């Protein structure tokens, strides 16, 4: 489900704040002086002038996003850098728009601030507390950078690409093409794992299991060759193949783990699929069998069925 625009969330939050003020209207109605000071606190002409500023900011953000997307598609090797600039520019536009509209719409009158500032701050703060927390967390994410736009991350059981870091939330596109919206304050307080951290290439771990009696060195060379010959491999990084004995359902097996790099993280799954197909075909050609628990169920199973049928015939 796609998220709403952060500025729309801001508008909703402001409406909520206004509703809170309306609930407190009887208290203000008792003293017309306070209502007059509240009117002095707001620049109505500046409030009207803020509307085209907000519209212009939305239009500028749309231009920045479209231009950045076109550049990313044309210069894919520079996609992380382009997305960083795109996100930073969007944040500066948000902050500049907020500053300009606040300066146009609010008159910093010390008397008005003294009389109505406390109640207004409480009402607005209560309505916007989550938005303010997410906004501060978003700024912290921009400077601390636990991840960046374009990173393939794992968070809260979800796995996918960060496509946008906004004022209120982070949007992630999962491998199932679902848009996940995560509030910034949640992201900042929980553990997030980034697979590539601002780079195009990313390590892709792949697991293979063979029988303990098979030629493990030959299997490791087959796996390494399958990685090297894949069109998705990033050859500037080494391709280690690690091995160890493990227990699978009470059977001893040999576990081989390859750690090659894909040249672009968005091809992670095609790379993994291609290597597995190559390894499976090569294992069949070289007679390298899976662990005993799998091999026996495939080879001895029919014999047991045949023996059972034969025993039944003899009894008859």
C-alpha positions as CSV (number, residue, x, y, z in Angstrom):
1,X,0.0,0.0,0.0
2,X,1.5,3.3,-1.1
3,X,2.1,6.1,1.5
4,X,0.7,9.6,1.4
5,X,2.9,12.6,0.6
6,X,4.7,13.9,3.7
7,X,3.2,17.4,3.1
8,X,-0.3,15.9,3.1
9,X,0.5,14.3,6.4
10,X,1.6,17.7,7.7
11,X,-1.7,19.2,6.5
12,X,-3.6,16.5,8.3
13,X,-1.6,17.1,11.5
14,X,-2.3,20.8,11.3
15,X,-6.0,20.2,10.9
16,X,-5.8,18.0,13.9
17,X,-4.1,20.8,15.8
18,X,-6.8,23.2,14.7
19,X,-9.5,20.8,15.9
20,X,-7.8,20.7,19.3
21,X,-7.8,24.4,19.4
22,X,-11.5,24.5,18.5
23,X,-12.2,22.1,21.4
24,X,-10.5,24.7,23.6
25,X,-12.5,27.5,22.1
26,X,-14.8,28.1,25.1
27,X,-11.8,29.0,27.2
28,X,-10.6,31.5,24.6
29,X,-14.1,32.9,24.2
30,X,-14.2,34.0,27.8
31,X,-11.5,36.5,27.1
32,X,-11.9,38.4,23.8
33,X,-8.5,40.0,24.4
34,X,-6.8,36.6,23.9
35,X,-8.6,36.0,20.6
36,X,-7.4,39.4,19.4
37,X,-3.8,38.6,20.4
38,X,-4.2,35.2,18.6
39,X,-5.3,37.1,15.5
40,X,-2.3,39.4,15.8
41,X,-0.1,36.3,16.1
42,X,-1.1,35.1,12.6
43,X,-0.3,37.0,9.4
44,X,-3.4,36.3,7.3
45,X,-1.9,37.8,4.2
46,X,1.3,35.8,4.7
47,X,-0.8,32.7,5.2
48,X,-2.4,33.2,1.8
49,X,1.1,34.0,0.3
50,X,2.3,30.7,1.6
51,X,0.0,28.7,-0.7
52,X,1.9,29.4,-3.9
53,X,5.2,28.7,-2.0
54,X,3.9,25.2,-1.1
55,X,2.7,24.6,-4.6
56,X,6.0,25.7,-6.0
57,X,7.9,23.4,-3.6
58,X,5.8,20.4,-4.7
59,X,6.4,21.2,-8.3
60,X,10.1,21.6,-7.7
61,X,10.3,18.3,-5.8
62,X,8.5,16.6,-8.7
63,X,11.0,18.0,-11.2
64,X,13.9,16.8,-9.0
65,X,12.5,13.3,-8.7
66,X,11.7,12.9,-12.4
67,X,15.1,14.3,-13.4
68,X,16.9,12.1,-10.9
69,X,15.0,9.0,-12.1
70,X,16.0,9.7,-15.7
71,X,19.6,10.2,-14.8
72,X,19.6,7.0,-12.8
73,X,18.2,5.0,-15.7
74,X,20.7,6.5,-18.1
75,X,23.8,6.3,-15.9
76,X,23.1,3.2,-13.9
77,X,26.7,3.0,-12.6
78,X,26.2,6.4,-10.9
79,X,22.7,5.5,-9.5
80,X,23.7,5.6,-5.8
81,X,25.3,9.0,-6.1
82,X,22.4,10.4,-8.1
83,X,19.9,9.1,-5.5
84,X,21.9,10.6,-2.7
85,X,21.8,14.1,-4.3
86,X,18.1,13.6,-5.1
87,X,17.3,12.8,-1.5
88,X,19.4,15.6,0.0
89,X,17.9,18.2,-2.4
90,X,14.4,17.0,-1.5
91,X,15.2,17.5,2.2
92,X,16.5,21.0,1.7
93,X,13.4,21.9,-0.3
94,X,11.2,20.6,2.6
95,X,13.1,22.6,5.2
96,X,13.3,25.8,3.1
97,X,9.5,25.6,2.4
98,X,8.7,25.1,6.1
99,X,11.0,28.1,7.0
100,X,9.5,30.4,4.4
101,X,5.9,29.6,5.2
102,X,6.5,29.9,8.9
103,X,8.1,33.3,8.5
104,X,5.3,34.5,6.2
105,X,2.4,33.2,8.3
106,X,3.6,33.9,11.9
107,X,4.2,37.3,13.4
108,X,6.7,36.9,16.3
109,X,4.9,39.3,18.6
110,X,6.3,38.9,22.2
111,X,3.0,39.9,23.8
112,X,1.0,37.4,21.7
113,X,3.5,34.7,22.3
114,X,3.4,35.3,26.0
115,X,-0.4,35.1,26.2
116,X,-1.3,32.4,23.7
117,X,2.0,30.8,23.1
118,X,1.7,28.2,25.9
119,X,-1.7,26.9,24.9
120,X,-0.9,27.0,21.2
121,X,2.3,25.1,21.7
122,X,0.6,22.5,23.8
123,X,-2.2,22.0,21.2
124,X,0.1,21.9,18.2
125,X,2.7,19.8,20.0
126,X,0.1,17.3,21.0
127,X,-1.2,17.0,17.4
128,X,2.2,16.9,15.8
129,X,4.3,15.0,18.3
130,X,4.7,11.9,16.1
131,X,5.3,14.0,13.0
132,X,8.0,16.1,14.8
133,X,9.7,12.9,16.1
134,X,9.7,11.4,12.6
135,X,11.0,14.7,11.2
136,X,13.9,14.9,13.7
137,X,14.7,11.2,13.1
138,X,14.7,11.8,9.3
139,X,17.2,14.5,9.7
140,X,19.3,12.3,11.9
141,X,19.1,9.5,9.3
142,X,20.4,11.9,6.6
143,X,23.5,12.8,8.7
144,X,24.1,9.5,10.5
145,X,23.3,7.5,7.3
146,X,22.5,3.9,8.7
147,X,21.4,3.3,5.1
148,X,21.0,5.3,1.9
149,X,18.5,5.6,-1.0
150,X,19.2,2.6,-3.3
151,X,20.4,0.3,-0.5
152,X,19.0,-3.2,-0.3
153,X,18.1,-3.5,3.4
154,X,16.5,-5.9,5.8
155,X,14.2,-4.4,8.4
156,X,11.4,-5.9,10.6
157,X,11.2,-9.1,8.5
158,X,11.0,-7.2,5.2
159,X,13.7,-7.2,2.6
160,X,14.0,-4.8,-0.3
161,X,15.4,-1.5,-1.7
162,X,15.1,1.9,0.0
163,X,13.5,4.1,-2.7
164,X,12.8,7.3,-0.6
165,X,13.8,8.9,2.7
166,X,11.2,11.5,3.4
167,X,10.4,13.9,6.3
168,X,8.0,11.5,7.9
169,X,8.9,8.0,6.7
170,X,11.2,5.7,4.7
171,X,9.7,3.8,1.8
172,X,11.0,0.4,0.8
173,X,10.2,-1.6,-2.3
174,X,10.3,-5.3,-1.4
175,X,11.3,-8.1,-3.8
176,X,7.6,-8.8,-4.2
177,X,7.1,-5.2,-5.4
178,X,5.2,-4.1,-2.3
179,X,5.8,-0.5,-1.1
180,X,6.5,-0.6,2.7
181,X,6.3,2.6,4.6
182,X,8.3,2.8,7.8
183,X,8.1,5.9,10.2
184,X,11.5,7.5,10.6
185,X,11.5,7.2,14.4
186,X,10.9,3.4,14.1
187,X,13.8,3.0,11.7
188,X,16.1,5.0,13.8
189,X,15.5,3.0,17.0
190,X,15.5,-0.5,15.4
191,X,18.2,-2.6,13.8
192,X,18.5,-2.3,10.0
193,X,20.9,-4.3,7.9
194,X,22.2,-2.8,4.6
195,X,23.6,-5.2,2.0
196,X,25.5,-2.7,-0.2
197,X,25.5,0.6,1.7
198,X,25.6,3.1,-1.1
199,X,27.4,0.8,-3.6
200,X,26.1,-0.9,-6.7
201,X,27.8,-4.2,-6.1
202,X,26.7,-6.5,-3.2
203,X,27.8,-9.8,-1.8
204,X,25.3,-12.7,-2.4
205,X,25.8,-15.7,-0.1
206,X,24.8,-19.0,-1.6
207,X,24.6,-22.4,0.2
208,X,25.2,-25.8,-1.3
209,X,25.1,-29.3,0.3
210,X,26.8,-32.5,-0.8
211,X,27.3,-35.9,0.6
212,X,30.3,-36.2,3.0
213,X,31.8,-39.0,0.8
214,X,31.8,-36.8,-2.3
215,X,34.7,-34.9,-3.7
216,X,34.4,-31.6,-1.8
217,X,37.3,-29.9,-3.5
218,X,35.9,-30.6,-7.0
219,X,32.5,-29.3,-5.8
220,X,34.1,-26.1,-4.5
221,X,35.8,-25.6,-7.9
222,X,32.6,-26.2,-9.7
223,X,30.8,-23.6,-7.6
224,X,33.6,-21.1,-8.0
225,X,33.5,-21.6,-11.8
226,X,29.8,-21.2,-11.9
227,X,30.0,-17.9,-10.2
228,X,32.9,-16.7,-12.4
229,X,31.0,-17.5,-15.6
230,X,27.7,-15.9,-14.6
231,X,26.9,-12.7,-16.5
232,X,25.9,-11.0,-13.2
233,X,29.1,-11.5,-11.3
234,X,31.3,-8.6,-10.2
235,X,34.8,-9.7,-11.0
236,X,36.7,-7.0,-9.0
237,X,35.9,-8.9,-5.8
238,X,37.2,-12.3,-4.9
239,X,34.9,-15.3,-4.8
240,X,35.6,-17.3,-1.6
241,X,34.0,-20.7,-1.2
242,X,33.8,-21.8,2.5
243,X,33.3,-25.4,3.6
244,X,32.4,-27.3,6.8
245,X,30.7,-30.5,7.9
246,X,27.2,-30.2,9.3
247,X,24.4,-32.5,10.6
248,X,21.3,-32.7,8.5
249,X,18.5,-34.8,10.0
250,X,21.0,-37.1,11.8
251,X,23.1,-37.4,8.6
252,X,26.6,-35.9,8.1
253,X,26.7,-33.6,5.1
254,X,29.2,-31.1,3.6
255,X,28.2,-27.5,3.5
256,X,29.7,-25.2,0.9
257,X,29.0,-21.5,1.0
258,X,30.0,-19.2,-1.9
259,X,30.2,-15.5,-1.3
260,X,30.4,-13.8,-4.8
261,X,29.5,-10.3,-5.6
262,X,26.8,-9.2,-8.0
263,X,27.6,-6.2,-10.1
264,X,24.3,-4.5,-9.3
265,X,22.2,-5.3,-6.2
266,X,18.9,-5.3,-8.2
267,X,20.2,-8.5,-10.0
268,X,20.7,-10.4,-6.7
269,X,18.0,-13.0,-7.3
270,X,18.7,-13.6,-11.1
271,X,22.4,-14.0,-10.1
272,X,21.6,-16.5,-7.4
273,X,19.2,-18.5,-9.7
274,X,21.7,-18.6,-12.5
275,X,24.5,-19.9,-10.3
276,X,22.3,-22.6,-8.8
277,X,21.3,-23.9,-12.2
278,X,24.9,-24.0,-13.3
279,X,26.0,-25.8,-10.2
280,X,23.1,-28.3,-10.4
281,X,23.9,-29.2,-14.0
282,X,27.7,-29.5,-13.3
283,X,27.1,-31.7,-10.2
284,X,25.0,-34.1,-12.3
285,X,27.6,-34.3,-15.0
286,X,30.4,-35.0,-12.4
287,X,28.4,-37.4,-10.4
288,X,28.4,-35.3,-7.2
289,X,25.4,-36.4,-5.1
290,X,23.5,-34.5,-2.4
291,X,23.7,-35.5,1.3
292,X,22.8,-39.1,2.2
293,X,19.4,-38.2,3.6
294,X,18.3,-36.9,0.2
295,X,20.3,-39.4,-1.9
296,X,18.9,-42.4,-0.1
297,X,15.3,-41.2,-0.3
298,X,15.7,-40.9,-4.0
299,X,17.8,-44.1,-4.7
300,X,16.8,-46.7,-2.0
301,X,13.2,-45.7,-1.8
302,X,12.1,-47.5,-5.0
303,X,14.1,-50.6,-4.0
304,X,12.3,-50.7,-0.7
305,X,9.0,-50.4,-2.5
306,X,10.0,-53.2,-4.9
307,X,11.1,-55.4,-2.0
308,X,7.9,-54.8,-0.2
309,X,5.9,-55.8,-3.3
310,X,8.0,-58.9,-3.8
311,X,7.6,-60.0,-0.1
312,X,3.9,-59.6,-0.5
313,X,3.8,-61.8,-3.6
314,X,5.7,-64.5,-1.8
315,X,3.3,-64.5,1.1
316,X,0.4,-64.9,-1.4
